[in-house]
Amino acid sequence: MTDFVLVAGAWLGAWAWDEVVPGLEKAGHGVHALTLSGLAEKKDVRAGQQTHVQDIVDHVERHDLRDVVLVGHSYSGIPVGQAAERIGGRLRHVVFVDSNVPRDGESFLAGFSSEHVRQGLDAHGGVWPPLPPAAYAGQGLTDEQIDRIVTEGTPHPGATLTEPAVLERPLGELPATYVKCVLDGREPLPAVAELLTGGNWKLVEMDTGHWPMFSRPRELARVLDEAAAGS
């Protein structure tokens, strides 16, 4: 049985996958939605980026998961990409959902224009607060979905954004699918575009915004199921 480990992006916990889990379970998969340290019910746990990598590795090993599909959304593509190489033969596939990807020696903030994030960290004691509701416009979300993300989201620990990634081998060697949510911009990040040329990565587009676990949960579950089946 394939085991999915679902890791949401900044500010979010395992709760973000509530509407995706049933579709994967109906398809016969085991599903583990994971909250990273410093977020949601773990908001009081101090965390850096390598803490998040270890959160994922520890969960896989503690539950003795095999045939694992790791799923990283947005920020969480950074720790998921690192964890994927560290779980070795337990890994079946990696799915990056409209996410950043790790580059050895670089932080999350190195991957895009990040001055506004740095300013937010400085202004809020080293954490990145959830975005205001207006930031979610045009992403295929209902007002109720936006309200849930904003009110249930927790400030994101800044050290996870500034610590560098550590990779032992090229990320392009991993069997992976990249899900691009086209309402958030049709073109993948340059680092992703480069990885998609290597032969091991497949690109899938979804006609929705950056938070498909809320806007298109059933479609996302189908995309994840198909990624696992095709690996």
GIFENVEN-V479320 format. One record per backbone hydrogen bond with DSSP energy under -1.0 kcal/mol. CO is the residue of the C=O (numbers start at 0). NH is the residue of the N-H. If there is no record, write none. Layout:
co->CO nh->NH
co->CO nh->NH
This chain:
co->1 nh->29
co->2 nh->68
co->3 nh->31
co->4 nh->70
co->5 nh->33
co->6 nh->72
co->8 nh->11
co->10 nh->153
co->12 nh->15
co->13 nh->16
co->14 nh->17
co->16 nh->19
co->16 nh->20
co->19 nh->23
co->20 nh->24
co->21 nh->25
co->22 nh->26
co->23 nh->28
co->24 nh->27
co->29 nh->3
co->31 nh->5
co->35 nh->38
co->38 nh->41
co->39 nh->42
co->41 nh->37
co->41 nh->44
co->47 nh->51
co->48 nh->52
co->49 nh->53
co->50 nh->54
co->51 nh->55
co->52 nh->56
co->53 nh->57
co->54 nh->58
co->55 nh->59
co->56 nh->60
co->57 nh->61
co->58 nh->62
co->59 nh->64
co->66 nh->2
co->67 nh->91
co->67 nh->92
co->68 nh->4
co->69 nh->94
co->70 nh->6
co->71 nh->96
co->72 nh->75
co->73 nh->76
co->73 nh->99
co->74 nh->77
co->75 nh->79
co->76 nh->80
co->77 nh->81
co->78 nh->82
co->79 nh->83
co->82 nh->86
co->86 nh->89
co->87 nh->90
co->89 nh->67
co->92 nh->69
co->93 nh->176
co->94 nh->71
co->95 nh->178
co->96 nh->73
co->102 nh->105
co->105 nh->164
co->107 nh->110
co->113 nh->117
co->114 nh->118
co->115 nh->119
co->116 nh->120
co->117 nh->121
co->118 nh->122
co->119 nh->123
co->120 nh->125
co->125 nh->157
co->127 nh->155
co->131 nh->134
co->132 nh->135
co->133 nh->136
co->135 nh->138
co->141 nh->145
co->142 nh->146
co->143 nh->147
co->144 nh->148
co->145 nh->149
co->146 nh->150
co->147 nh->151
co->148 nh->152
co->155 nh->127
co->156 nh->159
co->157 nh->160
co->157 nh->161
co->158 nh->162
co->160 nh->108
co->164 nh->104
co->169 nh->172
co->170 nh->173
co->174 nh->93
co->175 nh->201
co->176 nh->95
co->177 nh->203
co->178 nh->97
co->179 nh->205
co->180 nh->183
co->181 nh->184
co->188 nh->192
co->189 nh->193
co->190 nh->194
co->191 nh->195
co->193 nh->196
co->194 nh->197
co->199 nh->175
co->201 nh->177
co->203 nh->179
co->205 nh->181
co->205 nh->207
co->207 nh->182
co->210 nh->213
co->210 nh->214
co->211 nh->215
co->215 nh->219
co->216 nh->220
co->217 nh->221
co->218 nh->222
co->219 nh->223
co->220 nh->224
co->221 nh->225
co->222 nh->226
co->223 nh->227
co->224 nh->228
co->225 nh->229
